[in-house]
Amino acid sequence: MTEAKPFTISKRLVWQAWQKVKANKGAAGIDRQSLADYEVNLSGNLYKLWNRMSSGSYFPPPVMRVDIEKKDGGTRPLGVPTVADRIAQTVVKLTIEPLVEPVFHENSYGYRPHRSAHQALAVARKRCWRRNWVIDLDIKGFFDNLDHDLMMKAVKHHIQEPWVLLYIKRWLEAPVDDGKERVTRTKGTPQGGVISPLLANLFMHYAFDHWLERHIPNVWFERYADDGVPRAQAAA
């Protein structure tokens, strides 16, 4: 007799998540296991992941930190999850994206299906001629400083599945390892994780898009993740 799992997660969903992760390629995480390595025992690895997620015993491993050079001479920290963790995050993304995507603002373009930076630029170019004041903004260190309590509050507003809430919380709190030290995280979400862009959009929907629409409705804007271009008409 098969023991019932506390969480209902279909094996087909895990398989679909693997296909997406494989298609997106990407480097190995802290365990140094590549996509090719994972695929050697694919059925066994996917079954193990499904079993752990369904039983509530899945704990994400530390995220490997990699510093990427920026054009201005600085660096941007990226968090690289393991292959298995990317699959797990994709399972959750496939589950919740259809629920939150319809809620997002029409002027949000980043990390969304069938939307792109080129579309945001086209709208910005068109609107720039129709308003007097334009502001180019970028939230410094947004992914590194995202508030966990507020993030979970936004997630719970749309998601009731206990296993989804459980794993999102664990991903937010998963430590970061740069090869020299392992740091426990109390804020932020790794830029480089599968679930992070979706969480970032949900946070910014309430912190920026929804707030701006409620309090300053005459301001037009286009947003791509934590970059935005608001514009307003000068007072007469």
N, C-alpha and C positions, 0 to 999 in steps of 0.2 A: 504493500500500500504506500503510495506516494505521500510524503508529509506536505501538508498545505503550507504555503508561504504567506507571511503576513501582508506582503505587498504584491499586487497583481501587475506584472510587467511581462509583456509578451516576448517570446524568444524572437519572433519575427522583427519586432522593433529593434532589438539588439543587433540583429543581422543587418537591418537597414542602416543603423548607426555606423556599423563597421564599414559598409560600402561607401558611405559619405566620407568617413575619416580616411579611408584608403585613397579615394579620389582626390582629396585635398592634400595628400602627401604629408610633408612635415617631418621634422627631425625627431630623434629619440629624446625621451625625457631623462629623469634622474637615474632610472634603472638601465639606461643605455640600450634598451630594447627597441630595435627599429621595426618598421612596418613589416619588412621581410622576415625578421625574427619572429614576430607575433604570428605571422601567417603559417609558419612551419607546423604549429599545432593549433590551427585556427578554431576548429570545432571545440576542442578542449578548453581553449582560452576564453572563447565566447560563452561557453556553458558555465565556466567558473565565475565570470563576471555577472552573468544573468543570475546565477544562484546567490551570489553575495548581495546584489542589489535587491533581489526579491525577498531576501531574508532580513534586510536591514543591517547586514554586517559589513557592507562595503564602506571602507574609509579611504579617501583619496590620499595617495602618497604626496610627499612634498613636491612643490613646483620648482623646476630648475630655472634659476635666474640667468638670463643672458642679456648683456648690455649691448644695444645697437646704436651705432653712431648716427647722430642727427646732422642735418645740413648746417646748423648754426654752431657746430663744434661740440655740442653737448652729447649726452647719451640718453637713450630711452630704455628703461628696464622692461624686458619681456619675460613673461613666465611661461615656460614650456612644460605642459603636462606630459605624463607618460602616454603611450599609445592606448593602453587600457582605459586610462582616465579620460582621454579624449572621446573614446567610444561611450563611456558612461555619461559624460557631459552632453554628448549628442543625443543620447536616449532622452534626457530631460529636455533638451532644446526642441526635439521633434514633438514632445508632448505638450509643451507650454506655448510654443510660438504661435500656433493657430488660435490660442486663447487671448494673447496679448497684442498680436499684430493688428487686429481690427481697431484696437483702442488708440493706437499711436496717432500722432498728429500728422496731417497731410504734408506739413513742411519739415518733417523729419526724414532724412534720406540715408543716414548711415547704417550699415549692417542690416539692411532690410531686404526681403525678397523683391526682385524686380525694380530696385531703386539703386541709384548710383551717384557718385560725386559729380559726374557730368550733368546729370539732371539738376542737381542742386545749383551748379554753376550757371546753367542755362536760365533757371528761374531768377537767380540773383542778378544776372546781367540784364534781364528784362525789367526787373523791378527797380534797379538802381537809378533809372531815368525818371522814375515817378515819385521819388521822395527826396527831400533836401538833405537829411542826415543819415549817414550810414556808419555802423560800428562793426568792426571785425573783432570778434572775441574768441578766446581760447582759454578754457579752464585749466590752469596750471596744476599738473599732477592729479588730474581727476581720477584716473583709474587707481592710483596709489592711495587716495584719501577718501574714497567713497565710504560713507557711514553705514556700517552693517545693520544697525537697528532700523534705520530709515529704509534701507534696502529691503529688509525682510518684511517691513510693514507694507511696502508697495507690492511685494510678491504675494503676501497673504491676502491682499485686497482682490486678487484675481485668481489665485490658485488655492484649492482646498485639499489636493492630494497629499496625504501625510508624507509619502516617500519622496515626493518632489521637494517639499519644504525641508525635509531632513537632509537631503543631499546638497541642496543649494547652500544651506547653512554650513555644512561641512566643507564645501568648496571655498566659501568665503574665509573660513578659518584655517584652511590648510597652510602649513608653514612654507616658507620660501628658502631654498638652498642655493647659494652661489658657489658652492664648492669649498668654501672656507668656513662658513658658519650657517646654521639653520635658525631662521628667525620665525617666531610665532606671529601670525598676523592678527591684528585687532581692528584693522580698517583696510579698505581697498579690495580690489579684485584683479587678479593677474591679467595684464594686457597681453594676450596671446592664448588665453583659454577659450574654449569653444563657447561656453555659456556666458563669458564676461561681456561681450558686446550686447547681447540681448538684455542682460541685467542693467548695463549702463544706459541703454535706451529707455528701459522702464523707469529707472531713477530720474533721468533727465526729462522724461515725459511729465512727471509731477513737479520736479524742482525748477524746470525752465518753461517747457512748452505750455503746460496747463496753467502754470502761475501767470505767465505773460498774457495768455489769452483772457484770463479772468480779471487781472488787475490793470493791464495796459492794452486793451484790445485793438487800439489803433496802430500798434507797432507790427509791421510785417517782419518776418524772419525766415531764414532757411537754416537748418541745423544738420550737421553731419557729425554724429557722436558728440564730442565735447567742443566742437568748433561751430560757431554760429555767426550769422550776418544779419543782425536786426537793423531796421531802418524806420525813421519816423518823419512826419511832416513837421516843418517848423511852425511855431505858433504865429498866428496872424498879428 
